[in-house]
Amino acid sequence: ANNGDVPDRQIAENELVGVHVQGISGEDTNYGYTNVSIKASGNGEFSNYSTIMYYPQSGKNVIISAYHPFNNSALDSYEFVVEQNQNQDNYYFSSDLLWSEKKEYTRGKEEKNLSFVHKLSKITYGLHSGAGQPDVSGATVEILNVETVTRFNRETGNITQEGITSNKKNVRVGEKYGAIIIPQTINKGDKLLKVTLKSGGILYYTVDEPAWGITFESGYVYHYDITVNLTELKVKTSIIDWTPISISGNAYME
């Protein structure tokens, strides 16, 4: 699991964020900035504004919202895709859909702090050698047959599968940060995790409870603590800081 602030608590360096600013009402109706891109420094600061933004001449407050990663589309609602190989940092970062909801901010010289939430779900893991002492160094973990596309509205922050054609693929979980997936339900009896050992051995975790399967929710991190034995995978799970929850289960070699 990630031990630092980036990328769970700070947006990674050089990542682009899109910002929308609008007036409150009345004479400020036509005031605003649409989809201004700004670059993150990795420590909470931003630079390289594509457009310099000013408060309205009326002196009234403004409404600001923001999202990540930046999308150059003129549409407020568009299809968002998570990457399949998130062992590469840039692919992980570009899969981490963030949103800062519309809020009213007062005019002033001080900086305005934008709070972002993670809109998708995250999976992390730990691998441990068990019975027979199999070599788990260099092993890879994949999430099997999960939806990789959702529709995101950067105006409202909503994500939905409505109108989205099913696009299920395997997603590689990165050793450093984990993997981002679309919130979804995996049915009981479906294979969820595939562990491929450096030796070529393959083991699976199959959802065995609860009866309705596992539902990955927006803003939750699911951590799988995996013990690899010569005959089976044993899995102990916990959920860490985005929002806590708990699951348990076993995985077996086939």
Secondary structure, DSSP 8 states (H G I E B T S, - for coil): ---SSTTTTS--TT-EEEEEEEE-SGGGTT-EEEEEEEEE-SSS-EE--SS-----TT---EEEEEEES----S-SEEEEE--SBTTSHHHHHHH--EEEEEEEE--SSS------EE-SEEEEEEEEE-TT----TT-EEEEEEEE-EEEEETTT--EE-TT----EEEEEEBTTTBEEE-SEEE-TT-EEEEEE-TTS-EEEEE---STT-EEE-TT-EEEEEEEE-SSEEEEEEE--TTS----EEEEEE-
